[in-house]
Amino acid sequence: MKNRIYLVVLVAMVACTGKPKEEISDAGKTVIAFGSCAHQYDPQPILTDVAALKPDAFIYLGDNIYSDTYSMDTLRKNYQVLGAKPEFQALKGATKIYAVWDDHDFGWNDSGRHYPFKNESKQIFLDFFGDQGDSTIRQHEGIYHTVWMEKDGKRIQIIFPDLRTFRDKLLPYNGNRNGQKGYAYELDYSPYTTSDSTMLGEVQWKWLEEQLNQPADVRIVASSTQFSITHNGYEAWANFPHEQQRFIELLKKTKANGVFFISGDVHYAELSKLNVPEGYPLYDATSSGITSTWEFATPNDNRIAGPVMENNYGLVVIDWSKVDPEITLQIHDKEKKKRIDKTITLSELKF
């Protein structure tokens, strides 16, 4: 996200006592928590709240630290600061942690494939988070990988695309958005109108097709930037609409059912729904941030819930006990209040 002045909510380092009132985990459910945008030098009580829930996993969706730098010593040190935090240690002791990066932990604000230390940054990322259970992650450029979870014979595929290592430069705002009509802020980027640019790169696209051809009951795409929103002049898949459409066409080609997105980056939470002709709707649950906040939410024609401007975390709750399994997408704020609660059936995510 554009490296402006970040508004950080400072909260006292007070440990949470007990679980939130609602008990969400039982033998018939899979519970996955997620979040993004956490400054390593700020208190992170959100992590303590998540640890108290003891979910089946926690997914970091990028900007897991803020370390815009060309010094790998600085990058390594900032991961160490996060790793030493008692809130992070509580989370690590409570559940499995999986992660993907965004720009501020990849290397530099809004950066992509031209960042000169991307290979070194990858090694530091893997030294901290591990290989995520995917033995192939160290064998290729970038950190794209897949994590598998199982529950009572049901398979959950979590796909972690790398939206930094291969991504071309963003297209600066070109003044063709109706003179910014309807926007109360300065737009940074315009969407590409041609297909001579990429987010994923051809090797990663081939890998993604292979993943979508694998059998799975539910597929979660852990995207560091939002997929299902409309263009707002900031970072998102909407800046590469041909790549967004390529993903949709790949779903149709592979007939991959059960796909939805979780995302971060924007310093507020929301739920978006992208209707896909001749397909099924692509939901995108955005949780951001663990410490960071923002003054306003950008326009988004596909928003169906939110925005939540306070610090927050997200939950995916899959109830396998139902004849038609239910997927509930939730956002909880720093006051332990449930702010977004949307349930969809698995049959809604099928061709």
C-alpha positions, -999 to 999 in steps of 0.1 A, spaced: 0 0 0 12 36 -6 37 45 20 19 74 36 17 83 72 4 52 90 -20 58 118 -12 32 144 -36 23 172 -15 21 205 -30 -3 230 -17 -12 264 2 -45 267 -25 -62 287 -29 -100 282 -64 -111 273 -80 -135 299 -100 -163 286 -116 -168 252 -141 -145 235 -176 -153 246 -185 -173 215 -171 -208 213 -165 -215 176 -143 -246 175 -156 -282 178 -150 -316 163 -170 -308 131 -155 -275 122 -122 -262 107 -113 -227 120 -86 -206 103 -77 -171 115 -60 -145 94 -47 -110 94 -21 -86 80 -3 -53 85 15 -54 118 43 -31 128 68 -51 148 75 -23 172 39 -18 182 18 -38 207 -2 -66 190 -30 -77 214 -49 -90 183 -25 -119 183 -33 -127 219 -70 -127 211 -63 -152 182 -41 -174 204 -69 -177 229 -92 -191 202 -67 -219 194 -77 -220 157 -65 -248 134 -41 -223 117 -33 -186 115 -24 -170 81 -3 -139 78 -13 -121 46 16 -97 42 31 -66 57 38 -90 86 65 -65 95 73 -30 82 108 -30 69 111 -10 37 149 -13 33 177 -24 11 196 -37 41 192 -73 47 206 -69 82 177 -45 89 152 -68 75 165 -97 95 165 -76 127 129 -66 122 118 -102 119 136 -109 151 117 -81 168 84 -97 158 96 -131 169 105 -119 204 71 -103 210 51 -122 237 20 -119 216 37 -136 187 51 -163 210 16 -169 223 3 -173 188 31 -196 179 24 -218 209 -14 -219 201 -15 -229 164 3 -234 132 14 -203 114 15 -199 76 24 -167 57 29 -149 25 45 -115 20 34 -81 7 55 -51 -2 67 -38 32 81 -72 43 92 -82 7 115 -52 5 101 -18 -5 68 0 -7 47 -11 -38 77 -30 -51 77 -59 -75 102 -79 -96 127 -50 -98 135 -51 -61 172 -60 -62 173 -82 -30 142 -103 -36 162 -136 -34 179 -126 -2 146 -114 12 131 -148 4 158 -166 25 151 -143 55 114 -149 51 119 -187 51 143 -186 80 116 -170 100 84 -187 89 99 -220 77 90 -239 45 53 -238 53 51 -276 49 58 -273 11 91 -289 3 92 -272 -31 92 -237 -19 130 -235 -18 134 -250 -52 120 -222 -72 121 -184 -74 96 -166 -52 76 -179 -22 44 -193 -39 33 -225 -22 4 -246 -12 -7 -258 23 -30 -288 27 -53 -293 57 -77 -323 63 -108 -327 85 -127 -359 86 -117 -368 51 -123 -333 37 -94 -316 20 -87 -279 23 -62 -264 -1 -47 -231 8 -29 -215 -22 -4 -188 -14 4 -168 -46 35 -146 -46 23 -112 -59 57 -95 -56 86 -115 -70 73 -116 -106 51 -85 -107 57 -58 -133 58 -21 -123 24 -5 -116 10 19 -141 11 54 -127 -22 72 -126 -28 86 -161 -56 110 -155 -81 89 -174 -104 81 -145 -129 109 -153 -107 134 -136 -109 114 -104 -146 121 -103 -161 106 -71 -127 102 -54 -118 123 -24 -82 114 -26 -53 113 -51 -52 81 -71 -18 65 -74 -23 39 -102 -43 32 -133 -53 -2 -145 -34 -16 -175 -55 -17 -207 -32 -42 -224 -19 -76 -214 18 -68 -217 23 -69 -180 20 -96 -153 14 -101 -116 23 -138 -114 46 -146 -142 43 -175 -166 60 -201 -143 37 -193 -114 7 -194 -137 16 -229 -148 21 -239 -111 -13 -224 -102 -30 -244 -129 -14 -275 -115 -27 -267 -80 -63 -261 -92 -63 -294 -109 -56 -311 -76 -87 -326 -58 -100 -304 -29 -132 -297 -12 -124 -261 -3 -98 -238 -18 -86 -207 0 -65 -182 -20 -44 -163 5 -38 -131 -15 -17 -103 -1 -37 -78 -22 -74 -77 -28 -89 -96 -57 -126 -90 -58 -127 -52 -54 -132 -26 -81 -104 -3 -91 -96 24 -65 -62 38 -76 -43 19 -50 -27 -16 -51 -50 -45 -60 -55 -71 -87 -77 -45 -104 -46 -28 -116 -40 -59 -138 -75 -66 -150 -62 -90 -176 -45 -111 -148 -77 -110 -128 -96 -123 -158 -70 -149 -164 -75 -163 -130 -113 -164 -136 -107 -182 -170 -84 -206 -153 -111 -215 -128 -135 -222 -156 -108 -243 -175 -100 -264 -144 -136 -265 -131 -121 -259 -97 -149 -256 -71 -149 -242 -36 -126 -212 -42 -127 -180 -22 -101 -153 -13 -87 -139 19 -66 -108 16 -50 -79 35 -30 -47 27 -55 -19 30 -56 -11 68 -93 -18 72 -116 -49 68 -144 -56 44 -161 -84 25 -163 -82 -13 -182 -103 -38 -173 -105 -75 -200 -120 -96 -186 -142 -124 -207 -148 -155 -209 -185 -163 -192 -192 -130 -198 -187 -93 -192 -156 -72 -157 -150 -58 -158 -138 -22 -129 -119 -8 -126 -114 30 -101 -87 38 -86 -84 72 -62 -55 79 -46 -45 101 -32 -61 132 -17 -27 143 -23 -4 113 -53 17 106 -64 42 79 -84 73 77 -110 61 52 -121 32 31 -118 35 -6 -148 31 -30 -156 -5 -38 -187 -13 -58 -183 -50 -48 -183 -44 -10 -211 -63 7 -200 -59 43 -179 -34 62 -157 -15 62 -143 -21 97 -118 7 104 -106 -6 138 -77 -31 142 -91 -66 134 -85 -102 125 -105 -125 102 -119 -160 107 -129 -187 83 -152 -213 100 -160 -243 79 -188 -265 94 -185 -299 78 -214 -314 98 -239 -298 75 -253 -318 46 -242 -288 25 -211 -276 44 -212 -240 55 -183 -215 52 -186 -185 75 -164 -155 69 -160 -133 100 -142 -101 110 -136 -95 147 -123 -61 160 -99 -53 188 -127 -50 213 -136 -87 205 -168 -76 187 -179 -96 157 -183 -70 129 -188 -91 98 -205 -125 98 -214 -140 64 -223 -176 59 -223 -193 24 -228 -229 15 -202 -249 -3 -227 -256 -31 -227 -218 -39 -191 -221 -49 -196 -246 -77 -199 -245 -115 
